[in-house]
Amino acid sequence: MDNPGFHHYRMGETVVTALFDGFVDVALDELVGLPLATVLRLQRQAFQPEPSRLPVTCFVIRRPGSTILVDAGGDAAVDPGLGLRQSAMLAARIDPADVTTVLLTHLHSDHYAGLLYPDGTAAFPNAELVLHANEVAFRLEPSDLAAMPPEQRAGVDAVRRAVAPYRDRLRIVSHGEVLPGVDAVPLPGHTPGHTGWRVSDGGRQLLFWGDIVHFPAVQFSHPEVSLSYDADPAQSAATRAAVFREAASGGFLIAGAHIDFPGLGFVASEGDTTRWVPAPYAATAAA
Ligand SMILES: [Zn+2]
Protein backbone atom coordinates (compact mmCIF):
# COMPACT_ATOMS: atom_id res chain seq x y z
CA MET A 1 0.00 0.00 0.00
CA ASP A 2 2.97 2.34 0.34
CA ASN A 3 3.24 5.26 -2.06
CA PRO A 4 6.74 5.95 -3.37
CA GLY A 5 7.18 9.00 -1.08
CA PHE A 6 9.39 11.05 -3.39
CA HIS A 7 8.92 13.62 -6.13
CA HIS A 8 11.56 15.26 -8.33
CA TYR A 9 11.45 18.86 -9.52
CA ARG A 10 13.95 20.45 -11.87
CA MET A 11 14.94 24.13 -11.81
CA GLY A 12 17.84 24.86 -14.20
CA GLU A 13 20.76 22.68 -13.14
CA THR A 14 19.17 22.07 -9.74
CA VAL A 15 17.05 19.01 -9.03
CA VAL A 16 14.92 19.18 -5.89
CA THR A 17 13.50 15.95 -4.50
CA ALA A 18 10.67 16.06 -1.97
CA LEU A 19 10.85 13.17 0.51
CA PHE A 20 7.76 12.25 2.48
CA ASP A 21 8.52 11.60 6.17
CA GLY A 22 5.01 10.87 7.51
CA PHE A 23 2.44 12.64 9.68
CA VAL A 24 2.19 14.30 13.08
CA ASP A 25 -1.09 14.86 14.87
CA VAL A 26 -1.73 18.45 15.93
CA ALA A 27 -5.09 19.28 17.50
CA LEU A 28 -7.00 22.24 16.09
CA ASP A 29 -7.19 23.89 19.50
CA GLU A 30 -3.44 24.57 19.14
CA LEU A 31 -4.40 27.26 16.61
CA VAL A 32 -4.69 30.71 18.14
CA GLY A 33 -6.30 33.83 16.70
CA LEU A 34 -9.52 32.39 15.27
CA PRO A 35 -12.56 30.72 16.92
CA LEU A 36 -12.34 26.92 16.88
CA ALA A 37 -15.65 26.70 14.99
CA THR A 38 -14.22 28.81 12.14
CA VAL A 39 -11.03 26.74 12.05
CA LEU A 40 -13.12 23.56 11.88
CA ARG A 41 -15.25 24.97 9.04
CA LEU A 42 -12.16 25.96 7.00
CA GLN A 43 -10.61 22.53 7.57
CA ARG A 44 -13.80 20.77 6.46
CA GLN A 45 -14.19 22.98 3.38
CA ALA A 46 -10.69 21.84 2.38
CA PHE A 47 -11.56 18.15 3.01
CA GLN A 48 -8.83 17.89 5.64
CA PRO A 49 -8.72 14.72 7.78
CA GLU A 50 -10.29 14.60 11.25
CA PRO A 51 -8.67 14.45 13.72
CA SER A 52 -6.25 16.90 12.14
CA ARG A 53 -2.78 15.77 11.09
CA LEU A 54 0.14 17.49 9.44
CA PRO A 55 2.24 15.96 6.69
CA VAL A 56 6.02 16.24 7.10
CA THR A 57 8.23 16.62 4.04
CA CYS A 58 12.00 17.09 3.73
CA PHE A 59 13.82 18.08 0.56
CA VAL A 60 17.05 17.15 -1.18
CA ILE A 61 18.68 19.75 -3.44
CA ARG A 62 21.12 18.32 -5.94
CA ARG A 63 23.32 20.63 -7.97
CA PRO A 64 26.74 20.18 -9.53
CA GLY A 65 29.16 19.31 -6.72
CA SER A 66 26.69 19.23 -3.83
CA THR A 67 23.81 17.25 -2.37
CA ILE A 68 21.96 19.31 0.23
CA LEU A 69 19.25 18.10 2.58
CA VAL A 70 16.74 20.62 3.96
CA ASP A 71 15.49 19.15 7.26
CA ALA A 72 16.15 15.57 8.30
CA GLY A 73 12.61 14.47 9.19
CA GLY A 74 11.64 12.80 12.43
CA ASP A 75 12.25 9.56 14.27
CA ALA A 76 9.47 7.02 14.83
CA ALA A 77 10.71 6.51 18.41
CA VAL A 78 9.88 10.18 19.14
CA ASP A 79 6.94 10.82 16.78
CA PRO A 80 5.33 7.46 15.84
CA GLY A 81 3.99 8.72 12.48
CA LEU A 82 7.39 9.86 11.23
CA GLY A 83 10.66 8.35 9.99
CA LEU A 84 9.63 7.44 6.45
CA ARG A 85 12.25 9.81 5.01
CA GLN A 86 14.84 7.03 5.11
CA SER A 87 12.86 4.65 2.87
CA ALA A 88 11.71 7.50 0.60
CA MET A 89 15.35 8.47 0.10
CA LEU A 90 16.27 4.87 -0.71
CA ALA A 91 13.38 4.66 -3.19
CA ALA A 92 14.58 7.89 -4.83
CA ARG A 93 18.07 6.31 -5.04
CA ILE A 94 19.74 9.07 -3.04
CA ASP A 95 22.54 7.76 -0.81
CA PRO A 96 22.64 9.47 2.63
CA ALA A 97 26.45 9.17 2.45
CA ASP A 98 26.37 11.50 -0.58
CA VAL A 99 24.73 14.33 1.38
CA THR A 100 27.33 17.11 1.67
CA THR A 101 25.27 19.61 3.72
CA VAL A 102 22.24 19.44 5.99
CA LEU A 103 20.37 22.75 6.38
CA LEU A 104 17.85 22.74 9.24
CA THR A 105 14.96 25.20 9.27
CA HIS A 106 14.74 24.83 13.08
CA LEU A 107 15.30 22.43 15.95
CA HIS A 108 11.93 20.71 16.47
CA SER A 109 11.92 16.91 16.51
CA ASP A 110 10.00 16.50 13.22
CA HIS A 111 12.87 18.34 11.52
CA TYR A 112 16.03 17.19 13.34
CA ALA A 113 15.45 13.73 14.89
CA GLY A 114 16.17 12.01 11.56
CA LEU A 115 19.80 13.18 11.85
CA LEU A 116 20.43 9.98 13.82
CA TYR A 117 19.94 6.31 13.14
CA PRO A 118 18.28 4.45 16.03
CA ASP A 119 21.75 3.21 17.16
CA GLY A 120 22.83 6.85 17.66
CA THR A 121 25.14 7.10 14.66
CA ALA A 122 24.96 9.91 12.10
CA ALA A 123 22.46 9.29 9.30
CA PHE A 124 24.54 11.61 7.10
CA PRO A 125 28.13 10.60 7.87
CA ASN A 126 29.76 13.00 5.41
CA ALA A 127 27.57 16.08 5.82
CA GLU A 128 28.23 19.39 7.51
CA LEU A 129 25.31 20.65 9.57
CA VAL A 130 24.20 24.28 9.17
CA LEU A 131 22.13 26.07 11.81
CA HIS A 132 21.10 29.64 12.51
CA ALA A 133 22.90 31.26 15.45
CA ASN A 134 19.59 32.13 17.16
CA GLU A 135 18.46 28.50 16.94
CA VAL A 136 21.71 27.35 18.53
CA ALA A 137 21.15 29.85 21.35
CA PHE A 138 17.51 28.74 21.73
CA ARG A 139 17.70 24.95 21.58
CA LEU A 140 21.34 23.75 21.63
CA GLU A 141 23.35 26.07 23.89
CA PRO A 142 20.76 28.05 25.87
CA SER A 143 22.34 30.37 28.43
CA ASP A 144 19.51 29.74 30.91
CA LEU A 145 19.79 25.92 30.90
CA ALA A 146 20.20 25.66 34.68
CA ALA A 147 16.97 27.61 35.26
CA MET A 148 14.91 25.61 32.76
CA PRO A 149 12.05 23.35 33.88
CA PRO A 150 12.99 19.64 33.54
CA GLU A 151 10.79 19.09 30.47
CA GLN A 152 12.46 21.92 28.56
CA ARG A 153 15.88 20.72 29.64
CA ALA A 154 15.05 17.23 28.33
CA GLY A 155 14.29 18.89 24.98
CA VAL A 156 17.76 20.46 24.93
CA ASP A 157 19.31 17.08 25.82
CA ALA A 158 17.49 15.44 22.88
CA VAL A 159 18.73 18.15 20.49
CA ARG A 160 22.27 17.72 21.82
CA ARG A 161 22.17 13.94 21.29
CA ALA A 162 21.02 14.40 17.67
CA VAL A 163 23.65 17.05 16.93
CA ALA A 164 26.51 15.27 18.80
CA PRO A 165 27.94 13.30 15.83
CA TYR A 166 27.96 16.52 13.76
CA ARG A 167 29.66 18.76 16.34
CA ASP A 168 33.01 18.88 14.56
CA ARG A 169 31.29 19.86 11.28
CA LEU A 170 28.70 22.29 12.60
CA ARG A 171 28.45 25.65 10.81
CA ILE A 172 26.55 28.48 12.49
CA VAL A 173 25.19 31.19 10.19
CA SER A 174 22.96 34.28 10.43
CA HIS A 175 21.91 35.42 6.94
CA GLY A 176 23.09 35.64 3.35
CA GLU A 177 24.96 33.12 1.21
CA VAL A 178 25.85 29.83 2.89
CA LEU A 179 26.71 27.87 -0.27
CA PRO A 180 26.96 29.00 -3.90
CA GLY A 181 23.40 29.98 -4.88
CA VAL A 182 21.97 29.13 -1.45
CA ASP A 183 21.02 31.88 1.04
CA ALA A 184 19.86 31.81 4.65
CA VAL A 185 16.66 33.85 5.10
CA PRO A 186 15.77 34.44 8.78
CA LEU A 187 12.03 33.79 9.34
CA PRO A 188 11.72 34.09 13.13
CA GLY A 189 8.62 33.47 15.23
CA HIS A 190 7.88 29.74 15.18
CA THR A 191 11.30 29.56 16.85
CA PRO A 192 13.79 32.44 17.28
CA GLY A 193 16.20 30.94 14.74
CA HIS A 194 13.62 29.58 12.30
CA THR A 195 15.30 29.96 8.91
CA GLY A 196 14.26 29.72 5.28
CA TRP A 197 16.75 28.57 2.66
CA ARG A 198 16.59 30.27 -0.73
CA VAL A 199 18.01 28.54 -3.79
CA SER A 200 18.63 30.47 -7.00
CA ASP A 201 19.31 28.93 -10.38
CA GLY A 202 18.96 30.31 -13.91
CA GLY A 203 17.11 33.44 -12.77
CA ARG A 204 14.55 31.45 -10.78
CA GLN A 205 14.17 31.13 -7.02
CA LEU A 206 12.81 28.57 -4.62
CA LEU A 207 12.33 29.33 -0.92
CA PHE A 208 12.28 26.40 1.52
CA TRP A 209 10.23 28.09 4.22
CA GLY A 210 9.98 25.32 6.83
CA ASP A 211 7.10 25.93 9.25
CA ILE A 212 5.70 29.24 7.96
CA VAL A 213 2.43 27.34 7.42
CA HIS A 214 1.12 24.34 9.40
CA PHE A 215 -2.54 24.52 8.35
CA PRO A 216 -2.82 25.67 4.71
CA ALA A 217 -6.64 25.58 4.75
CA VAL A 218 -6.62 28.15 7.56
CA GLN A 219 -3.42 30.21 7.42
CA PHE A 220 -3.26 31.32 3.77
CA SER A 221 -6.52 33.20 4.24
CA HIS A 222 -5.74 34.01 7.90
CA PRO A 223 -1.98 34.60 8.28
CA GLU A 224 -2.67 36.02 11.75
CA VAL A 225 -3.39 32.49 13.01
CA SER A 226 -0.39 31.07 14.86
CA LEU A 227 0.25 27.96 16.92
CA SER A 228 0.12 27.92 20.70
CA TYR A 229 3.61 26.41 20.69
CA ASP A 230 5.15 29.07 18.45
CA ALA A 231 7.96 30.60 20.49
CA ASP A 232 6.52 34.04 19.67
CA PRO A 233 3.02 33.78 18.10
CA ALA A 234 2.83 37.51 17.25
CA GLN A 235 6.23 37.47 15.54
CA SER A 236 5.31 34.25 13.74
CA ALA A 237 2.15 35.92 12.37
CA ALA A 238 4.08 39.03 11.24
CA THR A 239 6.75 36.91 9.54
CA ARG A 240 4.08 34.80 7.81
CA ALA A 241 2.23 37.87 6.48
CA ALA A 242 5.49 39.40 5.23
CA VAL A 243 6.69 36.26 3.46
CA PHE A 244 3.23 35.75 1.88
CA ARG A 245 3.39 39.28 0.45
CA GLU A 246 6.93 38.75 -0.82
CA ALA A 247 6.12 35.36 -2.37
CA ALA A 248 2.91 36.62 -3.99
CA SER A 249 4.58 39.67 -5.55
CA GLY A 250 7.81 37.84 -6.46
CA GLY A 251 6.06 34.78 -7.89
CA PHE A 252 8.84 32.47 -6.71
CA LEU A 253 8.39 28.82 -5.84
CA ILE A 254 7.86 27.71 -2.24
CA ALA A 255 8.70 24.39 -0.60
CA GLY A 256 6.81 23.90 2.69
CA ALA A 257 7.48 21.26 5.33
CA HIS A 258 3.80 20.89 6.33
CA ILE A 259 1.98 21.54 3.07
CA ASP A 260 0.39 18.64 1.26
CA PHE A 261 3.02 16.47 -0.46
CA PRO A 262 5.16 17.27 -2.38
CA GLY A 263 4.76 20.69 -0.71
CA LEU A 264 5.84 22.68 -3.78
CA GLY A 265 3.79 25.61 -5.01
CA PHE A 266 3.12 29.32 -5.15
CA VAL A 267 1.40 31.97 -3.06
CA ALA A 268 -1.23 33.82 -5.08
CA SER A 269 -2.95 37.07 -4.10
CA GLU A 270 -6.71 36.89 -3.83
CA GLY A 271 -8.23 40.25 -2.95
CA ASP A 272 -6.88 41.22 0.46
CA THR A 273 -5.73 37.72 1.20
CA THR A 274 -3.72 34.87 -0.33
CA ARG A 275 -4.16 31.26 -1.36
CA TRP A 276 -1.82 28.34 -2.05
CA VAL A 277 -1.46 27.13 -5.63
CA PRO A 278 0.27 23.74 -5.92
CA ALA A 279 2.95 23.71 -8.61
CA PRO A 280 1.42 22.08 -11.70
CA TYR A 281 2.72 18.52 -12.06
CA ALA A 282 3.83 19.12 -15.65
CA ALA A 283 6.02 21.95 -14.38
CA THR A 284 7.43 20.09 -11.38
CA ALA A 285 8.26 16.66 -12.79
CA ALA A 286 11.96 16.56 -13.64
CA ALA A 287 12.56 16.16 -17.34
ZN1 LIG B 1 7.44 21.29 11.88
Residues whose N, C-alpha, C, O or C-beta is under 5 A from the ligand:
A	BS01	ZN	D110 D211
